[in-house]
Structures are given as C-alpha cells and as structure tokens.
Amino acid sequence: MSAALKHTDDRNRYYKLLAVANRHLKELRPGFTDDDYRHILFMNGASEKNGKFSATTMTIEQLEAALDQCRSLGFKARFVPKKHGKASSPGWRNPRIGKLMALWNSLANAGVVNDRSRKAMERYCMNHVPGLERFEWISSAQLNTAIETLKKAHQQRGLDSYKTNLIDQ
C-alpha cells in the first residue's frame, strides 16, 4: 500500500470515528450539540469550510487530539468482535457474494476451477479485482468487478449456462 493511500485511509478512519463520537456524545451528554462538536474541532485546529469548522481541514495529529478530547468527555469506541475468526459481511453483501459463489461453483462444475471453496474464490478476487486488499473489505464496485470477471470467464469458455446454474443453487 502506498504511503499516500495509507494516509488517506487513516484520515478517513478518523473522520468516521469523530462522526461516531459526535453521535455518541449527543446520547451520553444531554445538551451536547453539533455546535459543541464543532467547537472541539475548532479547539484542535479545524478551519472553516462551507461556514462550519470541519474535520477535513485538520492534520492527522489534530484529528487524534480531537478524538482524545471526545474520549475525555466519555466517548468509547466499541468494536464488534469477529465471530469464529471471520468478519461478518454487511447484509447488502451477502446476496452478491452468493452470486459470486454460484458463478465460481459453475466454473468448478465445468472443470475450469479445481478448488470450489470460498477461500479459493476470495483468492481469485484478490488477484483479479484492482485495489482489493482484504475480501472482508470488498466494496460494491469491487463486487461488481468480481462478478463481471467471473461472467466473462464463463463467456470466454462458452459456458453461458451460468444463468441457469444460478437458479439451481
């Protein structure tokens, strides 16, 4: 991963954490308003953007300081533990991952793929979908790319029967 991409990922994580902190502090502290949240950002170096103090104008260090201040006010980041060592997929992913597996199994039925396991399908996606680092983090666009890649593999081999195989599974 490039340093610039990692930096962007870190910034996005802080933006999400601060947004969650804002919601939680509103629940934890009666009377906590959006103005209070914006004041925390201002106190930690945020500049005005579109008439409001914005986290997007802050450095990583300033974002950390703002998050620390939210923690001092009672915010606690809660993490949902993984079940049985696997991250659970959000609900919108499940049908599309099911479609990927159906396409994958169809290729296996035709003898194109030797290993029909989900792990093998995930490895295939990691190798054929640009920007995919971990299957658990697959985005909607990346799922579309993976599905289209497997459909193309069917068509290249003359296996247009994937449509009927999807119905059978």
C-alpha positions as CSV (number, residue, x, y, z in Angstrom):
1,M,0.0,0.0,0.0
2,S,1.4,3.4,-0.9
3,A,2.1,6.0,1.8
4,A,-0.4,8.4,0.2
5,L,-3.2,5.7,0.3
6,K,-2.4,4.7,3.9
7,H,-2.5,8.4,4.8
8,T,-6.0,8.7,3.2
9,D,-7.2,5.6,4.9
10,D,-6.0,7.0,8.3
11,R,-7.8,10.3,7.7
12,N,-11.0,8.5,6.7
13,R,-10.8,6.4,9.8
14,Y,-10.5,9.5,12.0
15,Y,-13.4,11.2,10.2
16,K,-15.6,8.1,10.8
17,L,-14.5,7.9,14.5
18,L,-15.2,11.5,15.0
19,A,-18.6,11.3,13.5
20,V,-19.4,8.3,15.7
21,A,-18.1,10.2,18.7
22,N,-20.4,13.1,17.9
23,R,-23.4,10.8,17.8
24,H,-22.4,9.0,21.0
25,L,-21.7,12.2,22.9
26,K,-25.1,13.5,21.9
27,E,-26.6,10.4,23.5
28,L,-24.2,10.4,26.5
29,R,-24.4,14.1,27.4
30,P,-27.8,15.7,27.3
31,G,-27.4,19.2,25.8
32,F,-24.4,18.2,23.7
33,T,-25.0,19.8,20.3
34,D,-23.4,20.0,16.9
35,D,-22.0,23.4,17.9
36,D,-20.2,21.7,20.8
37,Y,-18.7,19.1,18.4
38,R,-17.6,21.9,16.0
39,H,-16.1,23.7,19.0
40,I,-14.0,20.6,19.8
41,L,-12.8,20.6,16.2
42,F,-12.0,24.3,16.3
43,M,-10.1,24.0,19.6
44,N,-8.0,21.3,18.0
45,G,-7.1,23.2,14.8
46,A,-10.0,22.9,12.4
47,S,-10.6,25.7,9.9
48,E,-13.9,26.8,8.5
49,K,-15.2,25.1,5.4
50,N,-18.6,26.0,4.0
51,G,-19.4,28.0,7.0
52,K,-18.6,25.3,9.6
53,F,-15.5,24.0,11.3
54,S,-14.6,20.8,9.5
55,A,-12.5,17.8,10.4
56,T,-11.4,17.6,6.7
57,T,-9.2,20.7,7.3
58,M,-7.3,19.1,10.1
59,T,-4.0,17.2,10.2
60,I,-3.7,13.6,11.5
61,E,-2.3,14.9,14.8
62,Q,-5.1,17.4,15.1
63,L,-7.7,14.7,14.4
64,E,-6.0,12.5,17.1
65,A,-6.2,15.4,19.6
66,A,-9.9,16.0,18.8
67,L,-10.6,12.3,19.3
68,D,-8.7,12.3,22.6
69,Q,-10.9,15.2,23.7
70,C,-14.0,13.3,22.8
71,R,-12.7,10.3,24.8
72,S,-12.1,12.6,27.8
73,L,-15.8,13.5,27.6
74,G,-16.9,9.9,27.8
75,F,-16.7,8.6,24.2
76,K,-15.6,5.0,24.0
77,A,-15.1,3.3,20.6
78,R,-16.8,-0.1,20.7
79,F,-15.6,-2.8,18.4
80,V,-17.7,-5.8,17.5
81,P,-15.6,-8.9,17.9
82,K,-15.2,-11.3,15.0
83,K,-17.2,-14.5,15.2
84,H,-15.1,-17.7,14.8
85,G,-12.2,-15.7,13.4
86,K,-14.2,-14.4,10.4
87,A,-15.5,-10.9,9.9
88,S,-19.2,-10.8,9.2
89,S,-20.3,-9.2,5.9
90,P,-22.9,-6.5,6.0
91,G,-26.3,-7.6,4.8
92,W,-26.1,-6.0,1.4
93,R,-23.0,-8.1,0.5
94,N,-24.5,-11.5,1.2
95,P,-26.6,-11.9,-1.9
96,R,-23.9,-10.6,-4.1
97,I,-21.3,-12.9,-2.5
98,G,-23.8,-15.7,-3.0
99,K,-23.9,-14.8,-6.7
100,L,-20.0,-14.9,-6.8
101,M,-20.0,-18.3,-5.2
102,A,-22.7,-19.6,-7.7
103,L,-20.6,-18.4,-10.6
104,W,-17.4,-19.9,-9.0
105,N,-19.2,-23.2,-8.4
106,S,-20.4,-23.2,-12.0
107,L,-16.8,-22.8,-13.2
108,A,-15.9,-25.7,-10.9
109,N,-18.7,-27.9,-12.3
110,A,-17.4,-27.2,-15.8
111,G,-13.8,-28.2,-14.7
112,V,-12.4,-24.8,-15.2
113,V,-11.7,-24.3,-11.4
114,N,-10.1,-27.0,-9.3
115,D,-10.9,-25.7,-5.9
116,R,-14.5,-24.7,-5.3
117,S,-14.0,-23.4,-1.8
118,R,-14.9,-19.9,-0.8
119,K,-11.3,-19.3,0.2
120,A,-10.2,-20.1,-3.4
121,M,-12.9,-17.7,-4.7
122,E,-11.6,-15.0,-2.4
123,R,-8.0,-15.5,-3.5
124,Y,-9.2,-15.3,-7.1
125,C,-10.9,-12.0,-6.4
126,M,-7.8,-10.6,-4.6
127,N,-5.8,-11.3,-7.7
128,H,-8.3,-10.0,-10.3
129,V,-10.0,-7.1,-8.6
130,P,-7.9,-3.9,-8.6
131,G,-7.4,-2.3,-5.1
132,L,-8.8,-5.2,-3.1
133,E,-6.6,-5.9,-0.2
134,R,-8.9,-8.0,2.0
135,F,-12.0,-9.7,0.9
136,E,-13.9,-8.6,4.0
137,W,-13.5,-5.0,2.9
138,I,-14.8,-5.5,-0.6
139,S,-16.8,-2.6,-1.9
140,S,-19.9,-2.5,-4.0
141,A,-17.9,-1.5,-7.1
142,Q,-15.3,-4.2,-6.4
143,L,-18.1,-6.8,-6.1
144,N,-19.4,-5.7,-9.4
145,T,-16.0,-6.1,-11.0
146,A,-15.6,-9.6,-9.5
147,I,-19.0,-10.7,-10.7
148,E,-18.3,-9.3,-14.2
149,T,-14.9,-11.0,-14.3
150,L,-16.4,-14.4,-13.5
151,K,-19.2,-13.8,-16.0
152,K,-16.6,-13.0,-18.6
153,A,-14.7,-16.3,-17.7
154,H,-17.9,-18.1,-18.4
155,Q,-18.5,-16.4,-21.8
156,Q,-14.8,-17.0,-22.9
157,R,-15.2,-20.7,-22.3
158,G,-18.7,-20.9,-23.9
159,L,-20.4,-21.6,-20.6
160,D,-23.4,-19.3,-20.9
161,S,-25.2,-21.8,-18.7
162,Y,-24.1,-19.8,-15.6
163,K,-27.6,-18.2,-15.6
164,T,-29.3,-21.5,-15.2
165,N,-26.8,-22.7,-12.6
166,L,-27.5,-19.6,-10.5
167,I,-31.2,-20.6,-10.3
168,D,-30.3,-24.2,-9.3
169,Q,-28.2,-23.1,-6.3
